[in-house]
Amino acid sequence: MLYISRDSQGRIQSISREPRPGDEVAEPDSPEVRQFLAQPDTGFDALDADFVRVIEDVIDTLIKNNVIKLTDLPPPAQRKLMARKGMRNKLQEALQLLGDDRMII
């Protein structure tokens, strides 16, 4: 079961799994819900990806400057950070194979 809120024109404004005051009940497979979910990206995905990169760089800087230790972070955060670092390293190595003038990381 999903819960939707509408704007003043009656269009779906948001969808939630938890009810909020004024929300309507909607079926996940309703055409209106499907259409709302299929709308083009508003740009937040790209901004979020960029922001994650900034946060990762901030954490790296704090660790390098001995402000925090990697082990100060909760274990799930440590695993996620190390997984991202591994992926960035693999990407960087792949780009180095293309030549130094193509490095964009």
N, CA, C and O atoms as a MOPAC input file, in Angstrom:
PM7 MOZYME 1SCF
protein

 N      0.84200 1    -1.17400 1     0.00000 1
 C      0.00000 1     0.00000 1     0.00000 1
 C      0.89100 1     1.24200 1     0.00000 1
 O      1.88200 1     1.31500 1     0.72500 1
 N      0.51700 1     2.20200 1    -0.82100 1
 C      1.23000 1     3.47200 1    -0.88600 1
 C      0.29900 1     4.60200 1    -0.48900 1
 O     -0.92300 1     4.46600 1    -0.53500 1
 N      0.89100 1     5.71200 1    -0.10100 1
 C      0.13100 1     6.90100 1     0.26700 1
 C      0.64400 1     8.05700 1    -0.57000 1
 O      1.85100 1     8.26800 1    -0.68900 1
 N     -0.28800 1     8.80400 1    -1.15100 1
 C      0.11200 1     9.91200 1    -2.02000 1
 C     -0.43300 1    11.23100 1    -1.49600 1
 O     -1.50200 1    11.29600 1    -0.89000 1
 N      0.33900 1    12.27600 1    -1.75100 1
 C     -0.16100 1    13.62500 1    -1.48800 1
 C     -0.26300 1    14.32000 1    -2.83500 1
 O      0.49200 1    14.01600 1    -3.75900 1
 N     -1.18300 1    15.24000 1    -2.94100 1
 C     -1.44300 1    15.93800 1    -4.20100 1
 C     -1.19400 1    17.43400 1    -4.04700 1
 O     -1.30400 1    17.99300 1    -2.95500 1
 N     -0.85600 1    18.07000 1    -5.17200 1
 C     -0.70500 1    19.52400 1    -5.17300 1
 C     -2.06600 1    20.17000 1    -5.40100 1
 O     -3.07600 1    19.46900 1    -5.47000 1
 N     -2.10800 1    21.48200 1    -5.51900 1
 C     -3.38400 1    22.19800 1    -5.64800 1
 C     -4.10700 1    21.88600 1    -6.95900 1
 O     -5.31200 1    22.11800 1    -7.06200 1
 N     -3.38700 1    21.36000 1    -7.97300 1
 C     -4.01700 1    20.97700 1    -9.23700 1
 C     -4.44200 1    19.50300 1    -9.25400 1
 O     -4.95000 1    19.01000 1   -10.26000 1
 N     -4.22900 1    18.80700 1    -8.13300 1
 C     -4.62900 1    17.40900 1    -8.04100 1
 C     -3.59400 1    16.41900 1    -8.55000 1
 O     -3.85900 1    15.21800 1    -8.61600 1
 N     -2.40800 1    16.92100 1    -8.91400 1
 C     -1.34300 1    16.03100 1    -9.38100 1
 C     -0.60700 1    15.43700 1    -8.18400 1
 O     -0.51100 1    16.06300 1    -7.12900 1
 N     -0.09100 1    14.22500 1    -8.36100 1
 C      0.68100 1    13.60400 1    -7.28600 1
 C      1.92000 1    14.45000 1    -7.02600 1
 O      2.66600 1    14.78900 1    -7.94400 1
 N      2.11900 1    14.77600 1    -5.77800 1
 C      3.26500 1    15.57900 1    -5.35900 1
 C      4.33400 1    14.70100 1    -4.72300 1
 O      5.52900 1    14.92800 1    -4.91400 1
 N      3.89100 1    13.68300 1    -3.95400 1
 C      4.84200 1    12.76300 1    -3.33100 1
 C      4.15300 1    11.44000 1    -3.05100 1
 O      2.92900 1    11.35200 1    -2.95200 1
 N      4.99300 1    10.40500 1    -2.92700 1
 C      4.51900 1     9.06100 1    -2.60700 1
 C      5.29500 1     8.58100 1    -1.39100 1
 O      6.50300 1     8.79500 1    -1.28300 1
 N      4.57900 1     7.92600 1    -0.47200 1
 C      5.21200 1     7.45000 1     0.75000 1
 C      4.67500 1     6.06800 1     1.12100 1
 O      3.56400 1     5.69800 1     0.74300 1
 N      5.47400 1     5.32200 1     1.86000 1
 C      4.99800 1     4.03800 1     2.38900 1
 C      4.27900 1     4.22600 1     3.72000 1
 O      3.56100 1     3.33800 1     4.17900 1
 N      4.47600 1     5.38100 1     4.33000 1
 C      3.84800 1     5.69400 1     5.61400 1
 C      2.81500 1     6.79400 1     5.40400 1
 O      3.08400 1     7.76400 1     4.69600 1
 N      1.62800 1     6.65600 1     6.01300 1
 C      0.60300 1     7.69800 1     5.83300 1
 C      0.95100 1     8.97900 1     6.57900 1
 O      1.51800 1     8.95700 1     7.67100 1
 N      0.59600 1    10.08600 1     5.95600 1
 C      0.72300 1    11.39800 1     6.59000 1
 C     -0.63500 1    12.06900 1     6.52000 1
 O     -1.46200 1    11.68700 1     5.69200 1
 N     -0.88500 1    13.04400 1     7.35300 1
 C     -2.19200 1    13.71200 1     7.32000 1
 C     -2.51000 1    14.24100 1     5.91700 1
 O     -1.69200 1    14.91900 1     5.29400 1
 N     -3.68800 1    13.92500 1     5.44700 1
 C     -4.14000 1    14.39300 1     4.14000 1
 C     -3.77800 1    13.48500 1     2.97600 1
 O     -4.20900 1    13.73600 1     1.85000 1
 N     -2.99900 1    12.44000 1     3.21500 1
 C     -2.61500 1    11.51900 1     2.14400 1
 C     -3.78000 1    10.64100 1     1.72500 1
 O     -4.70100 1    10.37500 1     2.49700 1
 N     -3.70800 1    10.20000 1     0.47200 1
 C     -4.67600 1     9.24700 1    -0.06200 1
 C     -3.98700 1     7.89600 1    -0.21000 1
 O     -2.77400 1     7.82000 1    -0.40200 1
 N     -4.78300 1     6.83300 1    -0.11600 1
 C     -4.26400 1     5.49000 1    -0.34600 1
 C     -4.21400 1     5.25500 1    -1.84700 1
 O     -5.12900 1     5.64400 1    -2.57400 1
 N     -3.13500 1     4.61200 1    -2.31400 1
 C     -2.99700 1     4.31000 1    -3.73200 1
 C     -2.38400 1     2.92400 1    -3.89900 1
 O     -1.57000 1     2.49000 1    -3.08300 1
 N     -2.77500 1     2.25400 1    -4.93700 1
 C     -2.20000 1     0.95000 1    -5.26200 1
 C     -0.89300 1     1.16100 1    -6.02100 1
 O     -0.81700 1     2.04400 1    -6.87500 1
 N      0.13700 1     0.36800 1    -5.72600 1
 C      1.43500 1     0.54100 1    -6.39100 1
 C      1.37000 1     0.40500 1    -7.90900 1
 O      2.16100 1     1.02100 1    -8.62300 1
 N      0.43600 1    -0.39700 1    -8.40300 1
 C      0.37000 1    -0.61300 1    -9.85100 1
 C     -0.64600 1     0.27900 1   -10.56400 1
 O     -0.95500 1     0.04900 1   -11.73300 1
 N     -1.16800 1     1.29600 1    -9.87200 1
 C     -2.12400 1     2.18600 1   -10.52500 1
 C     -1.41100 1     2.98800 1   -11.61400 1
 O     -0.24300 1     3.34200 1   -11.45100 1
 N     -2.09500 1     3.27800 1   -12.71600 1
 C     -1.46700 1     4.03600 1   -13.80700 1
 C     -0.92400 1     5.39600 1   -13.36500 1
 O      0.12500 1     5.83700 1   -13.83300 1
 N     -1.64500 1     6.04900 1   -12.46700 1
 C     -1.21500 1     7.36600 1   -11.99000 1
 C      0.10100 1     7.27200 1   -11.21100 1
 O      0.98900 1     8.10600 1   -11.38700 1
 N      0.22200 1     6.26200 1   -10.35500 1
 C      1.45500 1     6.05900 1    -9.59000 1
 C      2.59200 1     5.70600 1   -10.53100 1
 O      3.69500 1     6.23600 1   -10.40300 1
 N      2.33100 1     4.81700 1   -11.47300 1
 C      3.37100 1     4.43200 1   -12.44000 1
 C      3.85200 1     5.63700 1   -13.24300 1
 O      5.05000 1     5.79200 1   -13.48000 1
 N      2.92100 1     6.48500 1   -13.65900 1
 C      3.30100 1     7.66800 1   -14.42600 1
 C      4.16300 1     8.60700 1   -13.58500 1
 O      5.15900 1     9.13700 1   -14.07700 1
 N      3.78900 1     8.81500 1   -12.32300 1
 C      4.56600 1     9.68000 1   -11.43700 1
 C      5.98300 1     9.13700 1   -11.26400 1
 O      6.95000 1     9.89700 1   -11.32200 1
 N      6.10600 1     7.84200 1   -11.05600 1
 C      7.42300 1     7.23700 1   -10.83400 1
 C      8.27900 1     7.22500 1   -12.09800 1
 O      9.50400 1     7.13700 1   -12.01500 1
 N      7.64800 1     7.31300 1   -13.25600 1
 C      8.38600 1     7.28500 1   -14.51900 1
 C      8.81600 1     8.68100 1   -14.98200 1
 O      9.43900 1     8.81500 1   -16.03500 1
 N      8.49300 1     9.70900 1   -14.21400 1
 C      8.86300 1    11.06700 1   -14.60800 1
 C     10.36900 1    11.20400 1   -14.68500 1
 O     11.09000 1    10.53600 1   -13.94300 1
 N     10.85900 1    12.06500 1   -15.57400 1
 C     12.30800 1    12.24100 1   -15.70100 1
 C     12.93600 1    12.76600 1   -14.42000 1
 O     12.29400 1    13.44500 1   -13.61800 1
 N     14.19700 1    12.43300 1   -14.25400 1
 C     14.97900 1    12.86200 1   -13.09800 1
 C     15.02900 1    14.38400 1   -13.03500 1
 O     15.17700 1    15.05200 1   -14.05900 1
 N     14.90400 1    14.92500 1   -11.83200 1
 C     14.92800 1    16.37700 1   -11.64700 1
 C     16.33100 1    16.92300 1   -11.44000 1
 O     16.50500 1    18.12200 1   -11.22200 1
 N     17.34000 1    16.04600 1   -11.50600 1
 C     18.70900 1    16.49500 1   -11.31900 1
 C     19.27000 1    16.19100 1    -9.94800 1
 O     20.47200 1    16.32900 1    -9.72300 1
 N     18.41000 1    15.77600 1    -9.02500 1
 C     18.89100 1    15.50000 1    -7.67800 1
 C     19.82700 1    14.30200 1    -7.64200 1
 O     20.74200 1    14.26500 1    -6.82000 1
 N     19.61800 1    13.31700 1    -8.51900 1
 C     20.50500 1    12.15100 1    -8.51900 1
 C     21.94400 1    12.56900 1    -8.79800 1
 O     22.86900 1    12.11700 1    -8.12300 1
 N     22.12600 1    13.42100 1    -9.78100 1
 C     23.47900 1    13.89000 1   -10.10500 1
 C     24.05100 1    14.72400 1    -8.95700 1
 O     25.22600 1    14.59200 1    -8.61500 1
 N     23.22500 1    15.57300 1    -8.37200 1
 C     23.68900 1    16.38000 1    -7.24300 1
 C     24.03900 1    15.50100 1    -6.05300 1
 O     25.03500 1    15.74200 1    -5.37100 1
 N     23.22400 1    14.48200 1    -5.80100 1
 C     23.50700 1    13.57100 1    -4.69500 1
 C     24.81800 1    12.83200 1    -4.92500 1
 O     25.61500 1    12.67900 1    -3.99900 1
 N     25.04900 1    12.37200 1    -6.15200 1
 C     26.29800 1    11.66200 1    -6.45800 1
 C     27.49600 1    12.58200 1    -6.23400 1
 O     28.50500 1    12.16300 1    -5.66600 1
 N     27.38800 1    13.82700 1    -6.67800 1
 C     28.47500 1    14.78900 1    -6.46800 1
 C     28.68600 1    15.05300 1    -4.98500 1
 O     29.82400 1    15.15600 1    -4.52500 1
 N     27.59000 1    15.16200 1    -4.23200 1
 C     27.69300 1    15.44600 1    -2.81000 1
 C     28.32900 1    14.27300 1    -2.06300 1
 O     29.11700 1    14.47900 1    -1.14000 1
 N     27.98900 1    13.05000 1    -2.45800 1
 C     28.60600 1    11.87400 1    -1.84200 1
 C     30.11100 1    11.91200 1    -2.04700 1
 O     30.87400 1    11.58700 1    -1.13700 1
 N     30.53700 1    12.30800 1    -3.23600 1
 C     31.97100 1    12.40700 1    -3.53000 1
 C     32.62600 1    13.44800 1    -2.61800 1
 O     33.72900 1    13.22300 1    -2.12000 1
 N     31.96500 1    14.57200 1    -2.39800 1
 C     32.48900 1    15.61000 1    -1.51000 1
 C     32.61000 1    15.07300 1    -0.08800 1
 O     33.63300 1    15.27600 1     0.56600 1
 N     31.58300 1    14.39700 1     0.39100 1
 C     31.61500 1    13.84400 1     1.75300 1
 C     32.75200 1    12.83500 1     1.88400 1
 O     33.45500 1    12.81400 1     2.89400 1
 N     32.93100 1    12.00100 1     0.86200 1
 C     34.02300 1    11.02700 1     0.88700 1
 C     35.37000 1    11.73600 1     0.95800 1
 O     36.25700 1    11.31500 1     1.70100 1
 N     35.52700 1    12.80600 1     0.19000 1
 C     36.77400 1    13.56800 1     0.23000 1
 C     36.98900 1    14.23700 1     1.59000 1
 O     38.11900 1    14.30400 1     2.07500 1
 N     35.92000 1    14.72800 1     2.20200 1
 C     36.02200 1    15.33900 1     3.53300 1
 C     36.47400 1    14.29000 1     4.54800 1
 O     37.35200 1    14.55300 1     5.37000 1
 N     35.87400 1    13.10700 1     4.49000 1
 C     36.26700 1    12.03700 1     5.41800 1
 C     37.73100 1    11.67800 1     5.21200 1
 O     38.46900 1    11.51500 1     6.18300 1
 N     38.16400 1    11.55100 1     3.94700 1
 C     39.57900 1    11.25800 1     3.66400 1
 C     40.49500 1    12.32000 1     4.25700 1
 O     41.53300 1    11.99800 1     4.83400 1
 N     40.11300 1    13.57900 1     4.11700 1
 C     40.91900 1    14.68200 1     4.64600 1
 C     40.98700 1    14.62500 1     6.17100 1
 O     42.05100 1    14.82700 1     6.75400 1
 N     39.85800 1    14.35200 1     6.81100 1
 C     39.84600 1    14.24700 1     8.27400 1
 C     40.73500 1    13.10100 1     8.75300 1
 O     41.41900 1    13.22600 1     9.76900 1
 N     40.72500 1    11.99500 1     8.02800 1
 C     41.56700 1    10.85600 1     8.39900 1
 C     43.03600 1    11.19200 1     8.18200 1
 O     43.86900 1    10.90500 1     9.04100 1
 N     43.36500 1    11.79800 1     7.04200 1
 C     44.76400 1    12.15000 1     6.74100 1
 C     45.32100 1    13.14200 1     7.74800 1
 O     46.50900 1    13.10400 1     8.06700 1
 N     44.47100 1    14.02900 1     8.24900 1
 C     44.90800 1    15.03900 1     9.21700 1
 C     44.77000 1    14.56800 1    10.66300 1
 O     44.89100 1    15.36000 1    11.59700 1
 N     44.52000 1    13.28800 1    10.83500 1
 C     44.40600 1    12.67100 1    12.16200 1
 C     43.33500 1    13.31600 1    13.04500 1
 O     43.46200 1    13.34300 1    14.26900 1
 N     42.29500 1    13.82800 1    12.42000 1
 C     41.16700 1    14.36600 1    13.18800 1
 C     40.27700 1    13.20600 1    13.63600 1
 O     39.77800 1    13.19100 1    14.76100 1
 N     40.08800 1    12.23900 1    12.74400 1
 C     39.35600 1    11.02100 1    13.07600 1
 C     40.14200 1     9.83100 1    12.53000 1
 O     41.03600 1     9.98600 1    11.69800 1
 N     39.79200 1     8.65100 1    13.01200 1
 C     40.34300 1     7.41500 1    12.47200 1
 C     39.21300 1     6.68800 1    11.75900 1
 O     38.04300 1     6.85100 1    12.10700 1
 N     39.56300 1     5.89400 1    10.76900 1
 C     38.55400 1     5.11600 1    10.06700 1
 C     37.75400 1     4.28600 1    11.05900 1
 O     36.54600 1     4.11600 1    10.89800 1
 N     38.41700 1     3.77500 1    12.07300 1
 C     37.74600 1     2.93600 1    13.07300 1
 C     36.81000 1     3.72200 1    13.98900 1
 O     36.04900 1     3.12000 1    14.74700 1
 N     36.85100 1     5.05600 1    13.93400 1
 C     35.89500 1     5.87200 1    14.69000 1
 C     34.50000 1     5.80600 1    14.06800 1
 O     33.49800 1     6.05600 1    14.73700 1
 N     34.45100 1     5.47300 1    12.80000 1
 C     33.17500 1     5.39100 1    12.10100 1
 C     32.47800 1     4.07900 1    12.42700 1
 O     33.15000 1     3.09100 1    12.72400 1
 N     31.15400 1     4.04000 1    12.38000 1
 C     30.43800 1     2.77700 1    12.61500 1
 C     30.83500 1     1.75200 1    11.55300 1
 O     31.12700 1     2.12900 1    10.41800 1
 N     30.85000 1     0.47100 1    11.89900 1
 C     31.24700 1    -0.55900 1    10.93600 1
 C     30.53000 1    -0.49500 1     9.58500 1
 O     31.18100 1    -0.68500 1     8.55800 1
 N     29.20300 1    -0.23400 1     9.54000 1
 C     28.57600 1    -0.14200 1     8.21300 1
 C     29.14400 1     1.02300 1     7.38200 1
 O     29.30400 1     0.90200 1     6.16800 1
 N     29.44100 1     2.13500 1     8.03800 1
 C     30.02800 1     3.28300 1     7.33000 1
 C     31.42700 1     2.94700 1     6.84200 1
 O     31.80700 1     3.33400 1     5.73700 1
 N     32.19900 1     2.23100 1     7.65400 1
 C     33.54300 1     1.81200 1     7.23900 1
 C     33.47500 1     0.94700 1     5.99000 1
 O     34.24000 1     1.14400 1     5.04600 1
 N     32.54300 1    -0.02500 1     5.98800 1
 C     32.41400 1    -0.92400 1     4.83300 1
 C     32.02500 1    -0.15300 1     3.57400 1
 O     32.58500 1    -0.38400 1     2.50200 1
 N     31.07000 1     0.75700 1     3.70300 1
 C     30.62400 1     1.53000 1     2.53600 1
 C     31.74200 1     2.42000 1     2.01000 1
 O     31.94800 1     2.52200 1     0.80100 1
 N     32.45800 1     3.05800 1     2.92000 1
 C     33.55800 1     3.92800 1     2.51600 1
 C     34.64300 1     3.13000 1     1.80500 1
 O     35.16000 1     3.55700 1     0.77200 1
 N     34.98600 1     1.97400 1     2.35600 1
 C     36.02700 1     1.14900 1     1.73900 1
 C     35.56800 1     0.59800 1     0.38500 1
 O     36.37500 1     0.47900 1    -0.53600 1
 N     34.29800 1     0.26700 1     0.25800 1
 C     33.77300 1    -0.21400 1    -1.02300 1
 C     33.86900 1     0.88900 1    -2.07500 1
 O     34.26200 1     0.62800 1    -3.21200 1
 N     33.51400 1     2.11700 1    -1.70300 1
 C     33.61200 1     3.23600 1    -2.65500 1
 C     35.06000 1     3.50900 1    -3.02900 1
 O     35.36500 1     3.77100 1    -4.19200 1
 N     35.95100 1     3.45000 1    -2.05000 1
 C     37.37100 1     3.68200 1    -2.33400 1
 C     37.87900 1     2.62600 1    -3.31100 1
 O     38.63900 1     2.93400 1    -4.22900 1
 N     37.45500 1     1.37700 1    -3.10800 1
 C     37.86000 1     0.30600 1    -4.01400 1
 C     37.37400 1     0.55000 1    -5.42800 1
 O     38.11400 1     0.34900 1    -6.39000 1
 N     36.12600 1     0.98600 1    -5.55300 1
 C     35.56900 1     1.27800 1    -6.88200 1
 C     36.28600 1     2.46300 1    -7.52900 1
 O     36.58000 1     2.42800 1    -8.72400 1
 N     36.57000 1     3.50600 1    -6.75400 1
 C     37.28100 1     4.66200 1    -7.30300 1
 C     38.67800 1     4.26600 1    -7.75900 1
 O     39.14500 1     4.72200 1    -8.80300 1
 N     39.35000 1     3.41500 1    -6.97900 1
 C     40.69100 1     2.97000 1    -7.36100 1
 C     40.64900 1     2.17000 1    -8.65900 1
 O     41.49600 1     2.36400 1    -9.53100 1
 N     39.67400 1     1.27300 1    -8.79700 1
 C     39.54300 1     0.49200 1   -10.02800 1
 C     39.28400 1     1.41200 1   -11.21900 1
 O     39.86200 1     1.22200 1   -12.29000 1
 N     38.42300 1     2.40000 1   -11.03500 1
 C     38.12000 1     3.33900 1   -12.10900 1
 C     39.35300 1     4.15200 1   -12.47800 1
 O     39.63100 1     4.37000 1   -13.65700 1
 N     40.08000 1     4.59300 1   -11.47800 1
 C     41.29100 1     5.37500 1   -11.72700 1
 C     42.32100 1     4.54000 1   -12.48400 1
 O     42.96200 1     5.04000 1   -13.40800 1
 N     42.48600 1     3.27200 1   -12.10100 1
 C     43.41900 1     2.39600 1   -12.80100 1
 C     42.99400 1     2.20100 1   -14.24700 1
 O     43.83600 1     2.20000 1   -15.14600 1
 N     41.70100 1     2.03800 1   -14.48000 1
 C     41.20400 1     1.85600 1   -15.84200 1
 C     41.45600 1     3.10400 1   -16.67900 1
 O     41.81000 1     3.00100 1   -17.85300 1
 N     41.27900 1     4.26500 1   -16.09400 1
 C     41.50000 1     5.50500 1   -16.82700 1
 C     42.98300 1     5.72100 1   -17.11800 1
 O     43.33500 1     6.30700 1   -18.14200 1
 N     43.84700 1     5.25500 1   -16.22900 1
 C     45.29100 1     5.39300 1   -16.46300 1
 C     45.72300 1     4.57400 1   -17.67100 1
 O     46.69100 1     4.92800 1   -18.34400 1
 N     45.03000 1     3.50400 1   -17.94700 1
 C     45.34700 1     2.70100 1   -19.12600 1
 C     45.08200 1     3.47600 1   -20.41400 1
 O     45.67000 1     3.18800 1   -21.45600 1
 N     44.18800 1     4.46300 1   -20.33000 1
 C     43.85400 1     5.26900 1   -21.50100 1
 C     44.89100 1     6.36300 1   -21.76500 1
 O     44.93500 1     6.92600 1   -22.85900 1
 N     45.71300 1     6.65900 1   -20.77800 1
 C     46.71500 1     7.72500 1   -20.91700 1
 C     46.48100 1     8.81400 1   -19.90900 1
 O     45.35200 1     9.05700 1   -19.48200 1
 N     47.57300 1     9.47900 1   -19.52500 1
 C     47.52300 1    10.51300 1   -18.48800 1
 C     46.65800 1    11.69500 1   -18.88100 1
 O     46.05900 1    12.31900 1   -18.00500 1
 N     46.56400 1    12.03200 1   -20.16700 1
 C     45.81000 1    13.20500 1   -20.59000 1
 C     44.29500 1    12.98800 1   -20.47000 1
 O     43.52900 1    13.93500 1   -20.64500 1
 N     43.86100 1    11.78800 1   -20.18100 1
 C     42.43200 1    11.51400 1   -20.07100 1
 C     41.97700 1    11.33000 1   -18.63100 1
 O     40.82100 1    10.97500 1   -18.40500 1
 N     42.83600 1    11.55700 1   -17.65900 1
 C     42.47700 1    11.40000 1   -16.25500 1
 C     41.46200 1    12.45800 1   -15.86300 1
 O     41.73000 1    13.65200 1   -15.99900 1
 N     40.28900 1    12.03300 1   -15.37500 1
 C     39.24900 1    12.99500 1   -14.99500 1
 C     38.76300 1    12.78600 1   -13.56800 1
 O     37.77700 1    13.40300 1   -13.16400 1
 N     39.40900 1    11.95600 1   -12.81500 1
 C     38.95600 1    11.72900 1   -11.43900 1
 C     39.47200 1    12.81300 1   -10.53300 1
 O     39.19800 1    12.79700 1    -9.33300 1

